[in-house]
Amino acid sequence: MPAARRTPPEPPRQKKAHRAWDEVPRWQIYLPLGIYLLFTLIPFYWILLFALRPAGSTSLVPWPMTFDHFEKVWNERSFGTYFQNSVWVGVATLVMTTLVALAGGYALARFDFKIKQAFMLALLCSQFVPGALLLVPLFEIFAELQMINSLGSVILAETVFQLPLSIILISNFIKNVPYSLEEAAWVDGCGRLRAFRVVVLPLLRPGLIAVGSFAFVHSWNHFLFALMFLNNQDKQTIPVGLNTLMSADSVDLGALAAGGIIAAVPVVIVFAFIQKWLITGFSAGAVKG
């Protein structure tokens, strides 16, 4: 008779890794998060309350609701003009920063030259210089170029201050793209420029969105350059316009709240549409290649 087959013993079951997270009650997690969320949302509700309730009202609920404050700041306080100027500055800064950072980041990622490390060090050190220290030399330069009271001066200043961080982010993002992809495109007959446009550029979408959105938001919210380089009211941007709603004697809280909402809505909309690419872009750009 054939010997009965012996079934192999079952391998021992691996115990699940013990994590301290599993022992934490859920309320100990959600309670601090809820408190933090409450303190985060209260200022937003407060600004909506002042913007939507009638002037002189002390109600904690914006009812009856009114849009008089929005109409006042948009028409009487020239916020329509401020909004248009801010859009021009933000979009132009976004485009210029992205294009220059793309060229500079590719050069740092793909080429070796003698002063490469020194150039990277200079880019990093430039982040420690506050913009206020360079207002006087920038003002003199723009005065010589006859660019004072021009949106171009603000756009150039914003672009210059956004470029160091943007170049570093784009450079690290390009390093994560395999160089063999470009080499394969060269073998197929593509030049360097076409290979970059066809192969590399589509893979840089998260990084470009991250850099462009950061440049747009910073230029949209920046107050100092617009205050110093723009004199006429029809050239000013939204941050300067918000400053005009406050005086030494009184502050129109309803108009100020309405202007703050007008200033915040475009940024919120932009981040709502690009958040998934933004997180991917910043995380990938922060990885050392």
Disulfide bonds with the S-S distance in Angstrom:
none
